[in-house]
Amino acid sequence: MAISGASRKAREGWGFGRVLLLAASLCLVGTALLFLYELGGTSNISGKHVGSAKLTALVSRLRGGSGRFVRTTEVGDIFGTLFHSELVGIIKVQDAGGGSRLLSTLQSMQAAGIKTVMFSLEWGWFEQAEGQLNWAHVDLLAGTACNSTKLKVAMIVDVLRAPGWLFRKWPHSRSFDAGGRNYSHLSWFHAGANAVALDRLQQVATRLSGQFGSCAVAIQPAYNNEYEAKFTQEYDAYQDYNPHGLDTFRGWLQRRQPDLAAINNRWGTKFSKWEEVAPPRLFAGAVMGPDDSARFWDWMRFRTEAGADVLNGACRTVQAAGLQCFHHFPEFFSVLDAIYGATMFPLIAGSNATDFVIMDSNFRTPYGTLMDPSKLRFYVAAARAFGKRTYFEAAVERYASMNLLEAGYRNALLAGAPNLGLTNWLTRVEMNASLTRALLATSRPACAADEVVGVFLHLDSCAAFHGPQWQWARKDPLHDFVEELALRLTARCETDIAVFISLPALTAALPSLDRVVFVEPLLLPGGAAELGAYVAAKAALRASGLPVEALRLPGNGTGGLALKVLDRLEGGGEAVWKE
């Protein structure tokens, strides 16, 4: 076919333009490569960062700027705790001159930069005879702070240590441990006793909000010291073998699977009637390595959901009285703590019944040695991912070092927690200018961030260990793994760490990350729904183009476990929890 002169000129002109466009593109690519070469780095396929600060800063700008960084430099609220034992044992507020001693203590706290005093109130001391509540004590504490200082007031209402008359009234309202021993601690599985506890909680919250207005800000309903803290290795409030608790567990099972033969098949047991059905007895070191048995995880799920219902219900009681509600949480990346309720954390931190969370540490490893404060960034950052106001509380009963306090607070700010706290300080830490500097100045990060590393740690897999691994060379392989990872990832001052314990949360955050460390789960007890979230997260990681470093949690020492998915027991009308 003949081509006209005009068409030929157009074709030739287009071809010449294409050559020019190609040449310009090659120049741009070459310039970019030379620019990257001058910047001096990239990330290798394993995900280990080998780039320079200039390059990571450039990538950061392309990914959305400083708003995506984790760290903060400005300190917000600062609280100091005065526990009940300190109030009555050291300050002796109940004795002559107790009010003056309390005021002097509060004034020294305020002068050091403390903004909120956190008192604790033990139910057994507050109501020694049924119906006779010691309001004079509550009014002395809150009134001294609110009327004579500028401090705000928060209160830990300890209902775990219930009064003796409650146990005389309901002998089976006590908590039972795995060995059948009972304690003078409230079991929330006793409906009558827990109803009384909630009534007293409501009365205290109403008194504070009604008498002291905006000065009284918040209450923690404490069914334990921290929400999971144990009193012996075999006992804690969430591993409660109270007779009412066991009956509640059997009912929970039957609603999901009425066929006892199916339960026996699932668990590998031989119960002949429902009255015999019992959860596993959890003793430290009874199982070496992670437990992937359905019997264990059914019990874990029951006590996780039951505990979260109790704590969230108690918080709604506090909120209804006009106060905020909060909870303390421990270092749950440790086999010492994970099994005792860490799986409850997402249900509490993610609930609208919780206004803020406090992550605390006594800087002590499971081996009794000093913990590296860089590990604090991991579990504080895990809390921050839930979007709640987050505090870091330093408990100094083990180490009252000012340098350690500064390091702890600095890591909290690096993890995005602008609010700080100090507990067990009375008689150990002076309220002076050095403390003020640690709180307000010297703890600030020494540099600006230029990259964000996302870390996924599967909380349920962390909770699969039965306490210390006595037969292993490492008694707490989980702590060791996380601390070593923290030391490596925080080596650069400019690196921010974003920690995710939820697969969907990691997936949603990928556009704001520069690289990812994905720690493979040991098991997925959430069944098909959790498996779907896992598959989706892995696909999103591949599609993101980000450097990904894949790691494995310590298994059972036999070369690792294949990922196991446990089907969930479900029943008619049950609301399935979603992360």
C-alpha positions in Angstrom: 0.0 0.0 0.0 1.4 3.4 -0.9 2.1 5.9 1.8 1.4 9.6 1.1 4.1 12.2 1.6 2.3 13.8 4.5 1.8 10.4 6.2 5.5 9.6 5.6 6.6 12.9 7.2 4.3 12.3 10.2 5.7 8.8 10.6 9.3 10.0 10.3 8.6 12.8 12.7 7.0 10.4 15.3 10.0 8.1 15.0 12.5 10.9 15.6 10.5 12.0 18.6 10.5 8.5 20.0 14.3 8.4 19.7 14.5 11.7 21.5 12.1 10.4 24.2 14.1 7.2 24.7 17.4 9.1 24.9 15.9 11.4 27.5 14.6 8.5 29.5 18.0 6.8 29.4 19.6 10.0 30.7 17.1 10.2 33.5 17.7 6.6 34.5 21.4 7.1 34.3 21.2 10.3 36.4 19.0 8.4 38.9 21.4 5.5 39.1 24.3 7.9 39.6 22.4 9.8 42.2 21.6 6.5 44.1 25.3 5.5 43.7 26.3 8.8 45.3 23.8 8.3 48.1 25.4 5.0 48.6 23.0 2.2 49.4 20.0 0.0 49.0 18.4 -2.9 50.8 19.4 -6.5 50.0 17.0 -9.3 49.3 17.2 -10.7 52.8 15.8 -7.4 54.1 18.9 -6.4 55.9 19.4 -2.6 55.5 22.6 -1.6 53.8 21.6 1.9 52.7 22.7 5.3 53.9 20.7 7.8 55.9 20.4 10.0 52.8 18.7 7.3 50.8 16.4 6.2 53.5 15.4 9.9 54.1 14.6 10.2 50.3 12.5 7.0 50.4 10.8 8.4 53.5 9.7 11.5 51.7 8.4 9.5 48.8 6.4 7.3 51.3 4.6 10.2 53.0 6.9 12.3 55.1 7.4 12.6 58.8 3.7 12.0 59.7 4.2 8.3 59.4 7.0 8.0 61.9 6.5 6.4 65.3 8.6 8.4 67.7 7.6 11.4 69.6 9.8 14.0 71.3 7.3 15.9 73.5 6.4 14.4 76.9 2.7 14.5 77.7 1.2 13.4 81.0 3.5 12.1 83.8 2.1 10.1 86.7 3.5 8.8 90.0 1.9 5.9 91.9 1.3 5.6 95.6 0.1 2.1 96.3 -2.1 1.2 99.2 0.8 -0.5 101.0 2.8 2.7 100.8 0.0 4.9 101.9 -0.7 2.9 105.0 2.7 1.4 105.6 5.1 4.2 104.9 3.1 7.5 104.8 0.7 6.1 107.4 -2.2 8.2 106.2 -4.5 6.6 108.8 -2.4 7.8 111.8 -2.2 11.3 113.4 -0.4 13.6 111.0 -1.0 11.4 108.0 -2.7 14.1 106.0 0.4 16.4 106.4 2.8 13.6 105.4 0.6 12.9 102.4 0.5 16.5 101.3 4.3 16.8 101.7 4.7 13.8 99.4 2.3 15.1 96.8 4.0 18.5 96.8 7.4 16.9 96.1 5.9 15.0 93.2 4.4 18.1 91.7 7.7 20.0 92.1 9.5 17.2 90.2 7.1 17.5 87.2 4.6 14.8 88.0 1.1 15.8 86.8 -1.1 12.9 88.0 -1.0 10.9 91.2 -2.2 7.4 91.0 -3.5 6.0 94.3 -4.5 2.4 94.9 -7.4 1.3 97.0 -7.8 -2.3 98.3 -11.4 -3.4 98.7 -10.7 -5.5 101.7 -9.3 -2.5 103.6 -11.9 -0.1 102.3 -14.9 -2.2 103.4 -13.8 -4.3 106.4 -17.5 -4.7 107.4 -20.2 -5.2 104.9 -21.9 -2.0 103.9 -19.5 0.2 105.9 -17.4 1.9 103.3 -14.4 4.0 104.5 -15.2 7.2 102.5 -13.0 9.3 104.9 -10.0 7.5 103.4 -11.0 8.1 99.8 -11.8 11.7 100.5 -8.4 12.2 102.3 -6.5 10.9 99.3 -8.4 12.7 96.6 -9.2 15.8 98.6 -5.5 16.4 99.5 -4.4 16.2 95.9 -7.3 18.1 94.4 -7.7 20.9 97.0 -4.0 21.5 97.9 -2.0 20.7 94.7 -2.4 21.0 91.0 -2.2 17.2 90.6 -4.9 15.2 88.8 -6.1 12.0 90.5 -6.3 8.5 89.1 -7.1 5.4 91.2 -6.5 1.7 91.0 -9.5 0.0 92.7 -8.2 -3.4 93.7 -11.2 -5.7 93.9 -9.1 -8.9 93.8 -8.2 -8.5 97.5 -11.7 -8.8 98.6 -12.9 -8.5 102.2 -13.1 -11.5 104.5 -16.9 -11.1 105.0 -17.3 -11.7 101.3 -15.6 -15.1 101.5 -17.6 -16.0 104.7 -20.8 -15.2 102.8 -19.8 -17.1 99.6 -17.0 -19.6 100.4 -16.7 -20.6 96.8 -16.1 -17.0 95.6 -12.3 -17.5 96.0 -9.8 -18.2 93.1 -8.4 -21.7 92.9 -5.1 -22.6 91.4 -4.1 -25.6 89.2 -3.3 -27.7 92.4 -6.7 -27.0 94.0 -5.5 -24.5 96.5 -7.7 -21.4 97.1 -6.7 -17.9 97.9 -8.2 -14.8 99.5 -8.6 -13.4 96.0 -11.9 -12.8 94.2 -12.9 -15.2 91.5 -14.9 -13.3 88.9 -16.7 -16.5 87.9 -18.8 -16.2 91.1 -21.7 -14.1 89.8 -22.9 -12.9 93.2 -19.4 -11.8 94.4 -18.6 -10.1 91.2 -21.9 -8.2 91.2 -20.9 -6.8 94.6 -17.5 -5.9 93.4 -19.0 -3.9 90.4 -21.3 -2.1 92.8 -18.4 -1.0 95.0 -16.5 0.0 91.9 -19.5 2.1 90.7 -19.7 3.8 94.1 -16.1 4.7 94.2 -16.2 6.1 90.6 -19.4 8.1 91.4 -17.8 9.5 94.6 -14.7 10.6 92.8 -16.5 12.2 89.8 -19.2 13.8 92.0 -17.0 15.2 94.8 -13.8 16.2 92.9 -15.0 17.1 89.4 -12.4 17.3 86.6 -9.6 16.7 89.1 -10.5 13.0 89.3 -9.8 11.6 85.8 -9.6 7.8 85.7 -9.9 4.4 87.4 -8.4 1.0 86.8 -10.7 -1.9 87.9 -8.0 -4.3 89.1 -8.7 -8.0 89.3 -5.0 -8.4 89.7 -1.9 -6.2 90.0 -1.4 -6.0 86.3 -4.3 -7.5 84.3 -2.5 -10.9 84.2 0.1 -10.9 86.9 0.4 -14.2 88.8 1.1 -14.8 92.4 2.7 -18.2 92.0 3.8 -19.7 88.7 0.7 -22.0 88.8 -1.8 -19.4 89.8 -3.4 -16.3 88.3 -6.8 -14.8 88.1 -7.3 -15.9 84.5 -6.2 -19.5 85.0 -8.8 -19.8 87.7 -10.0 -23.4 88.5 -12.9 -22.1 90.7 -15.8 -24.6 90.7 -18.1 -21.9 89.2 -15.4 -21.2 86.6 -15.2 -24.9 85.6 -19.0 -25.1 85.3 -19.0 -22.0 83.1 -16.3 -23.5 81.0 -18.3 -26.7 80.5 -21.4 -24.7 79.5 -19.2 -22.7 77.0 -18.0 -25.9 75.4 -21.5 -27.5 75.2 -22.9 -24.4 73.4 -20.2 -24.9 70.8 -20.2 -28.7 70.6 -23.0 -30.6 72.4 -21.5 -34.0 71.4 -19.2 -35.1 74.2 -17.7 -37.8 71.9 -16.6 -35.0 69.5 -14.9 -33.1 72.4 -13.1 -36.3 73.4 -12.0 -36.8 69.8 -10.8 -33.2 69.5 -8.9 -33.4 72.8 -7.7 -37.0 72.8 -9.6 -37.6 76.1 -12.0 -40.2 77.4 -14.5 -38.3 79.5 -17.7 -40.4 80.1 -20.0 -37.5 81.1 -19.9 -33.7 81.0 -19.4 -33.3 84.7 -16.0 -34.9 84.3 -14.8 -32.5 81.6 -12.0 -30.3 82.8 -9.4 -28.0 81.2 -5.7 -28.9 81.2 -3.8 -28.1 84.5 -1.2 -25.6 83.6 2.1 -26.0 85.5 5.3 -24.2 84.6 7.6 -26.4 82.5 5.1 -29.2 82.1 5.3 -28.9 78.4 8.6 -28.1 76.7 8.2 -25.9 73.6 4.9 -24.4 72.3 1.6 -26.2 73.0 -0.5 -26.7 69.9 -3.1 -29.0 71.5 -6.8 -28.2 70.9 -7.6 -28.8 74.6 -5.1 -26.1 75.7 -6.3 -23.6 73.1 -10.0 -24.1 73.8 -9.2 -23.3 77.5 -7.1 -20.4 76.5 -9.8 -19.0 74.3 -12.5 -19.4 77.0 -10.5 -17.6 79.7 -9.4 -14.9 77.2 -13.0 -14.1 76.2 -14.3 -14.5 79.8 -11.6 -12.2 81.2 -12.0 -9.6 78.5 -15.8 -9.6 79.2 -15.2 -9.0 82.9 -12.6 -6.2 82.4 -14.5 -4.5 79.7 -17.7 -4.6 81.7 -16.0 -3.2 84.7 -14.6 -0.3 82.6 -18.1 0.5 81.3 -19.2 0.8 84.9 -16.4 3.3 85.4 -17.2 5.2 82.2 -20.9 5.4 83.1 -19.9 7.3 86.3 -18.1 9.9 84.2 -14.4 8.8 84.5 -12.0 7.3 82.0 -10.9 3.6 82.4 -7.5 2.1 81.9 -5.4 -1.0 82.4 -1.8 -2.0 83.2 -0.1 -4.5 80.9 3.2 -6.4 81.4 6.1 -7.3 79.1 4.1 -10.0 77.3 7.0 -11.0 75.0 8.2 -13.4 77.6 7.1 -17.0 78.5 6.8 -15.7 82.1 3.8 -13.5 81.1 2.5 -14.6 77.8 0.6 -17.7 79.0 -1.1 -15.8 81.8 -3.4 -13.6 79.7 -1.5 -11.9 76.9 -4.0 -13.2 74.4 -6.5 -11.0 76.2 -4.6 -7.8 75.3 -6.2 -7.2 71.8 -9.7 -7.6 73.3 -9.0 -5.1 76.0 -6.8 -2.6 74.2 -9.1 -2.7 71.2 -12.3 -2.1 73.2 -14.0 1.3 73.4 -14.4 0.5 77.1 -10.6 1.2 77.5 -9.6 4.8 77.3 -5.8 4.4 77.7 -3.2 1.7 78.4 -0.1 1.6 80.6 2.8 -0.7 79.6 5.1 -1.3 82.6 8.4 -2.8 83.2 10.8 -3.4 86.2 13.7 -3.7 83.8 14.3 -7.3 84.9 14.8 -10.3 82.6 13.4 -13.7 83.4 16.9 -14.7 84.4 17.0 -12.0 87.1 19.4 -9.8 85.2 19.1 -6.3 83.9 17.0 -6.1 80.7 18.2 -4.1 77.8 15.8 -1.1 77.6 15.6 -1.4 73.8 13.3 -4.3 74.2 10.8 -1.9 75.8 10.2 -0.4 72.3 8.7 -3.6 71.1 5.8 -4.1 73.5 5.2 -0.3 73.9 5.0 0.0 70.1 2.6 -3.0 70.0 0.2 -1.1 72.3 0.5 2.1 70.3 -0.7 0.2 67.2 -4.2 0.0 68.8 -4.5 3.8 68.7 -5.1 4.3 72.4 -3.2 6.9 74.6 -0.2 4.9 75.7 1.9 5.3 78.9 5.2 3.7 79.8 5.5 3.0 83.5 8.9 2.4 85.1 8.8 0.2 88.2 12.0 0.8 90.1 11.8 -1.7 93.0 14.6 -3.7 91.4 16.7 -0.9 89.8 16.5 2.7 91.0 19.1 4.0 88.5 18.6 7.4 87.0 20.5 6.4 83.9 18.2 3.4 83.5 15.1 5.6 84.0 16.3 7.9 81.2 16.9 4.9 78.9 13.5 3.5 79.7 11.7 6.8 79.0 13.8 7.4 75.9 12.8 4.1 74.4 9.1 4.8 75.3 9.3 8.1 73.4 11.0 6.3 70.5 8.1 3.8 70.6 5.5 6.6 70.3 4.4 6.7 74.0 4.6 10.4 75.1 3.1 9.7 78.5 5.3 8.4 81.4 4.9 7.0 84.8 6.9 6.0 87.9 5.9 3.3 90.4 7.5 1.8 93.5 9.6 5.0 93.8 8.8 5.9 97.4 12.0 5.5 99.5 14.0 4.6 96.3 13.9 7.7 94.0 14.2 11.3 95.1 11.7 13.8 93.7 14.4 16.3 92.6 15.9 18.1 89.7 17.6 15.0 88.3 14.3 13.2 88.1 12.8 16.2 86.4 15.5 16.2 83.8 15.0 12.5 83.2 11.3 13.0 82.8 11.3 16.1 80.6 14.6 16.6 78.8 17.4 14.0 78.7 15.0 11.2 77.7 14.2 12.7 74.4 15.5 10.9 71.2 18.9 12.2 70.1 18.1 12.2 66.4 15.3 12.4 63.8 13.8 9.3 62.2 14.4 8.4 58.5 12.8 5.0 58.2 10.1 2.8 59.7 10.6 -0.9 60.1 7.4 -2.9 60.6 7.7 -6.0 62.8 5.0 -8.7 63.0 5.0 -10.8 66.2 2.1 -13.3 66.6 0.8 -12.9 70.1 -1.0 -16.2 70.3 2.2 -18.0 69.2 4.0 -16.2 72.0 1.4 -17.5 74.5 1.9 -21.1 73.5 4.7 -21.7 76.0 3.9 -23.0 79.5 6.1 -20.7 81.4 9.9 -21.2 81.9 11.4 -23.9 79.7 13.4 -25.6 82.5 14.8 -28.4 80.3 16.1 -26.0 77.6 19.4 -24.1 77.7 17.4 -21.0 77.3 14.7 -20.8 80.0 12.8 -18.0 78.2 13.5 -18.5 74.4 10.8 -15.9 73.6 12.4 -13.1 75.7 15.8 -14.0 74.3 14.5 -13.9 70.7 12.8 -10.6 71.0 15.6 -8.9 73.0 18.1 -9.9 70.4 15.9 -8.7 67.6 15.3 -5.4 69.4 19.1 -4.9 69.8 19.7 -5.4 66.1 16.8 -3.3 64.8 17.4 -0.4 67.1 21.1 -0.1 66.5 20.5 2.9 64.2 19.2 6.0 66.1 17.2 7.0 63.0 15.2 3.7 62.8 11.6 3.7 64.0 10.0 0.4 65.0 6.3 -0.3 64.4 5.1 -3.6 66.0 2.0 -5.4 65.0 0.4 -8.4 66.7 -2.5 -8.5 64.3 -2.2 -9.6 60.7 -4.8 -7.2 59.3 -3.1 -4.3 61.1 0.2 -5.1 59.5 -1.4 -5.4 56.0 -3.1 -2.0 56.5 0.2 -0.3 57.5 2.3 -1.5 54.6 2.2 1.8 52.6 3.8 3.6 55.6 6.7 1.2 56.1 10.2 1.1 54.5 10.9 -2.6 55.3 9.3 -5.5 57.2 10.5 -8.1 59.6 7.9 -10.9 59.5 8.2 -13.4 62.4 6.3 -16.5 61.2 3.6 -17.8 63.6 4.0 -21.2 65.2 0.2 -21.9 64.9 -3.0 -20.2 64.0 -5.7 -21.0 66.7 -8.2 -18.7 65.0 -9.1 -21.3 62.3 -10.1 -20.5 58.8 -10.6 -16.8 59.4 -7.1 -16.4 60.8 -5.6 -18.5 58.0 -7.3 -16.2 55.5 -5.7 -13.2 57.2 -2.3 -14.9 57.1 -2.6 -15.7 53.4 -3.8 -12.1 52.7 -0.9 -10.6 54.7 1.7 -12.7 52.9 0.2 -11.7 49.5 0.2 -8.1 50.5 3.9 -8.3 51.5 4.8 -9.8 48.1 2.8 -7.1 46.3 4.2 -4.2 48.3 7.7 -4.6 46.9 9.2 -3.9 50.3 12.3 -5.7 51.6 11.0 -8.4 53.9 13.1 -10.4 56.4 11.4 -13.6 57.4 12.3 -15.1 60.8 11.0 -17.9 62.9 10.0 -18.0 66.6 11.9 -20.5 68.6 10.1 -23.9 68.3 10.6 -27.1 70.2 14.3 -27.6 69.4 13.6 -30.4 66.9 14.1 -28.3 63.7 10.9 -26.3 63.9 7.2 -26.8 63.7 5.1 -26.8 60.5 2.5 -24.1 60.8 -0.7 -25.6 62.3 -4.2 -24.2 61.9 -6.7 -25.1 64.7 -10.4 -25.1 63.8 -12.4 -23.1 66.3 -15.3 -24.5 68.2 -18.3 -22.4 67.2 -21.9 -22.6 68.3 -25.3 -21.2 67.4 -25.6 -17.5 67.7 -22.0 -17.0 68.9 -20.3 -13.8 67.9 -17.0 -14.7 66.3 -14.2 -12.4 67.5 -12.4 -10.6 64.7 -9.0 -8.9 65.0 
